[in-house]
Amino acid sequence: MAEKGIVCVTGAGGYVASWLVKLLLSKGYRVHGTVRDPGDAKNAHLKKLDNALEYLQLFKADLLDYGSLNAAIAGCDGVFHTASPVPPGTVQNPEVELIEPAVTGTLNVLKACSEAKVKRVVVVSSVAAVSLNPNWPKNQIMDEICWSDKEYCRETKNFYCLSKTLAESEAWEYAKRSGLDMVTICPTLVVGPMLQSTLNASSQPILKLVKGLESVENRIWKIVDVRDVAEALLLVYEKLEAEGRYICCAHMIKTKELVDKLRSLFPNYNYPKNFIEAADEGAKVSWEKLLQLGWKYRPLEETLVDTVKSYQESGPFPTPGPSSTTAGPPIFAPSWRVHSTDSGLQNRVVAREVIHHTWLPSDAQTLRPVSLEVLDRDQSAAIYQLICGSNHYHRMLSTALDKLLGVQAAALESERLMVAAQNERDAAVAAKA
Ligand SMILES: NC(=O)c1ccc[n+]([C@@H]2O[C@H](COP(=O)([O-])OP(=O)(O)OC[C@H]3O[C@@H](n4cnc5c(N)ncnc54)[C@H](OP(=O)(O)O)[C@@H]3O)[C@@H](O)[C@H]2O)c1
């Protein structure tokens, strides 16, 4: 395989970045991947990629630590900046949790690119930096000229959109000032199989569609396959004529149509029954510019089949079949894995094992007694909610289990003390008699 040079991928262990690293390694690039914690099990998949042993070097780097980024980017011909916080829901402190890492982080990466004299940097922005604009004429399809309105993002508390809009606009100002060769890609909702073992934010909306929701909004979904995003990133890096921003989308489809497609492919899930017409069904975008550059994308059916299969094999997707159509929390797939670095109490480990295995109320008696004490149906549902509501679900899960076990331990201890006190009273009564 012909060697292609050295490139850096920031946030290499993330959903999009993992597919990009895989693609780059398959094409003969040497990759410097930055991760916040190279020893974290959530990055273990990177080392298993083809050619990783020889061609992938991981660097510990945080977006707010310029020196660490500089060390990873030094000696590189090109950089793909993908790292940025992507929370699954609202965050407590948007300035600190979202805006600072996105904006200062991007500027740090760009400065390190200038210092290393990289030939081109590709920044992963988002359609979130394009489409939140109330002044854009209704019914006019949005293209790369459109920018999200920062004030509107702030007013409507769309802090993820704000973080991406600020990061991309400041990146362009920096590139103009410094003469850095930069291209940005603005993907819409990215779905498709996961290489990493933790559930990322953009994989959750599809998961929600099979969760047994009664009603959903019938709005426009703008979908692109994660593997096609990786191809787009490489295309704009390699094609010299690439310039400016590129919207990266492959399918625009209303919720009902999407559910119908999923149902035709996987009939046994518990799909939403009602589709509520949204007051604003969502913006339409054009990705003509990327197509003109030669980008190709796969059919939606392929993406959906591979997404669902991937979740079934390695994620928290309900097991299809009659059980998934009953009310109640979805059932954890047997291969569900929870990472945790702490060894913890024996109980906690057992509780994790229960979650690793398919949990069926009717099969409850097959679980070990201690597990039964730890998890009942409501607790499992609560844990499931926590998992679905958090990108860092493994940490949340540990906390949830600790809490449950703490309550359980306290209850057992108070029961033990009560029994001991009763025994003492009984013994005293017996002695008097
Ligand atoms: N997925 C989508 O639908 C979508 C759509 C449009 C644009 N995008 C953009 O695509 C990029 C990748 O998103 P993704 O979906 O792959 O999300 P992801 O799986 O959550 O990946 C985000 C990556 O950013 C890293 N990161 C966050 N804060 C960091 C910090 N302070 N320092 C260093 N690294 C940090 C994370 O590292 P840790 O693992 O250590 O947290 C993770 O590797 C993001 O820029 C996102 O805005 C995504």
The ligand as an ORCA input file, in Angstrom:
! r2SCAN-3c Opt
* xyz 0 1
  N     -23.033     12.968     15.067
  C     -23.696     13.908     14.450
  O     -24.897     13.781     14.151
  C     -22.975     15.166     14.016
  C     -23.627     16.026     13.103
  C     -22.976     17.167     12.705
  C     -21.716     17.461     13.189
  N     -21.129     16.609     14.078
  C     -19.796     16.970     14.556
  O     -18.947     15.870     14.347
  C     -17.926     15.867     15.341
  C     -17.870     14.495     15.982
  O     -19.123     14.210     16.569
  P     -19.537     12.720     16.999
  O     -20.955     12.543     16.623
  O     -18.537     11.768     16.521
  O     -19.513     12.870     18.586
  P     -18.736     12.028     19.703
  O     -18.746     10.598     19.388
  O     -19.312     12.493     20.989
  O     -17.261     12.576     19.561
  C     -16.868     13.808     20.078
  C     -15.397     13.737     20.353
  O     -14.959     15.001     20.858
  C     -14.113     14.768     21.950
  N     -14.085     15.892     22.874
  C     -15.111     16.553     23.428
  N     -14.659     17.519     24.229
  C     -13.305     17.465     24.193
  C     -12.254     18.172     24.827
  N     -12.494     19.192     25.670
  N     -10.977     17.834     24.543
  C     -10.708     16.810     23.704
  N     -11.659     16.087     23.080
  C     -12.938     16.409     23.327
  C     -14.710     13.547     22.634
  O     -13.749     12.962     23.483
  P     -14.175     12.057     24.728
  O     -14.496     10.723     24.145
  O     -12.978     12.071     25.589
  O     -15.390     12.697     25.356
  C     -15.045     12.688     21.418
  O     -13.925     11.979     20.975
  C     -18.271     16.983     16.314
  O     -17.505     18.108     15.967
  C     -19.730     17.246     16.044
  O     -20.122     18.554     16.375
  C     -21.720     15.473     14.498
*
